[in-house]
Amino acid sequence: MQTRQEQLRAAKRRQRRNDRAAGQVLYQLKLPAMLRDRIKTGMRSAAFVERLHAFLRHEVIRVADYPELALLCWNRDVEYVTREDAFRLYERNWRLVDADHLAPQERTLVDELAKEFGRSLINA
């Protein structure tokens, strides 16, 4: 017969295995208490979680989705960059970007970033 401590350990192992299978990981953040409480409360709502995902999809760019940006990140070991970092990379290295052959999706991103951070310009 298992002791209560062994049962709890086994249950915790099953929970971690199930979380990994679902693609979930634990990531600790140091946040102000008020923000932590608000996020903790919001995470109970599927609508909040979806809006949070949408916010992150907009604000954090997956480098591999944009070929020219990926080339500019050749010396960085990153999968994602913030929108502002992406703008700074494009602006600082515009001379290396093949602007005539940008994919429509990447052209749209560059235009959006220029409007948001560069007063509609890329200072090449």
C-alpha positions as CSV (number, residue, x, y, z in Angstrom):
1,M,0.0,0.0,0.0
2,Q,1.3,3.5,-1.0
3,T,1.7,6.1,1.7
4,R,-0.1,9.4,1.2
5,Q,3.2,11.1,0.3
6,E,3.8,8.5,-2.5
7,Q,0.3,9.0,-3.8
8,L,0.8,12.7,-3.9
9,R,4.1,12.3,-5.7
10,A,2.6,9.9,-8.3
11,A,-0.3,12.3,-8.8
12,K,2.1,15.2,-9.4
13,R,4.1,13.2,-11.9
14,R,0.9,12.3,-13.8
15,Q,-0.1,16.0,-13.8
16,R,3.3,17.1,-15.2
17,R,3.1,14.4,-17.8
18,N,-0.4,15.4,-18.8
19,D,0.6,19.1,-19.0
20,R,3.6,18.3,-21.2
21,A,1.4,16.2,-23.5
22,A,-1.0,19.2,-23.8
23,G,2.0,21.4,-24.7
24,Q,1.9,23.4,-21.4
25,V,4.9,24.4,-19.5
26,L,5.4,26.3,-16.2
27,Y,7.2,29.6,-16.6
28,Q,7.7,31.8,-13.6
29,L,7.4,35.6,-13.9
30,K,8.2,38.3,-11.4
31,L,5.2,40.6,-11.6
32,P,3.6,43.3,-9.4
33,A,1.1,41.7,-7.1
34,M,-1.9,43.6,-8.7
35,L,-0.9,42.5,-12.2
36,R,-0.5,38.9,-11.0
37,D,-3.9,38.9,-9.4
38,R,-5.5,40.3,-12.5
39,I,-3.9,37.8,-14.8
40,K,-4.7,34.9,-12.5
41,T,-8.4,36.0,-12.5
42,G,-8.5,36.5,-16.2
43,M,-7.0,33.1,-17.0
44,R,-10.2,31.5,-15.7
45,S,-12.0,32.9,-18.8
46,A,-11.5,31.3,-22.2
47,A,-12.3,34.6,-23.8
48,F,-9.5,36.3,-21.8
49,V,-7.0,33.6,-22.8
50,E,-7.9,34.0,-26.5
51,R,-7.6,37.8,-26.3
52,L,-4.2,37.4,-24.6
53,H,-3.1,35.0,-27.4
54,A,-4.3,37.5,-30.0
55,F,-2.4,40.3,-28.2
56,L,0.8,38.3,-28.2
57,R,0.4,37.2,-31.8
58,H,0.3,40.9,-32.7
59,E,3.0,42.2,-30.4
60,V,5.5,39.4,-30.7
61,I,6.6,38.5,-34.1
62,R,7.8,35.0,-35.1
63,V,11.0,35.6,-37.0
64,A,10.7,32.5,-39.3
65,D,7.4,33.8,-40.7
66,Y,9.3,36.7,-42.5
67,P,12.2,35.7,-44.7
68,E,14.0,39.0,-44.8
69,L,13.6,39.5,-41.0
70,A,15.0,36.0,-40.5
71,L,18.1,37.0,-42.6
72,L,18.5,40.1,-40.4
73,C,18.4,37.9,-37.3
74,W,21.1,35.5,-38.6
75,N,23.3,36.2,-35.6
76,R,20.6,36.0,-33.0
77,D,19.4,32.8,-31.4
78,V,15.8,34.0,-31.1
79,E,12.5,32.6,-32.4
80,Y,10.5,35.8,-31.6
81,V,11.1,39.5,-31.5
82,T,8.9,42.4,-30.3
83,R,7.4,44.7,-33.0
84,E,9.7,47.5,-31.9
85,D,12.8,45.3,-32.1
86,A,11.7,44.1,-35.6
87,F,11.3,47.8,-36.7
88,R,14.7,48.6,-35.3
89,L,16.3,45.7,-37.2
90,Y,14.6,46.6,-40.5
91,E,15.6,50.3,-40.1
92,R,19.2,49.7,-39.0
93,N,19.7,47.1,-41.8
94,W,17.4,48.3,-44.5
95,R,20.3,48.4,-47.0
96,L,20.5,44.6,-46.7
97,V,16.8,44.0,-47.3
98,D,15.7,43.0,-50.8
99,A,12.8,45.5,-50.8
100,D,11.8,44.7,-54.4
101,H,11.2,41.0,-53.5
102,L,9.5,41.3,-50.1
103,A,6.6,38.8,-49.7
104,P,3.2,40.7,-49.4
105,Q,2.9,39.5,-45.8
106,E,6.3,41.0,-44.9
107,R,5.7,44.2,-46.9
108,T,2.5,44.7,-44.9
109,L,4.4,44.1,-41.7
110,V,7.1,46.6,-42.6
111,D,4.5,49.2,-43.5
112,E,2.7,48.7,-40.2
113,L,5.9,48.9,-38.3
114,A,6.9,52.1,-40.1
115,K,3.6,53.7,-39.3
116,E,3.7,52.6,-35.7
117,F,7.4,53.4,-34.9
118,G,8.8,55.5,-37.7
119,R,6.2,58.1,-38.7
120,S,5.5,56.0,-41.8
121,L,9.2,55.9,-42.8
122,I,12.0,53.5,-42.7
123,N,15.1,55.7,-42.3
124,A,17.3,53.8,-44.7
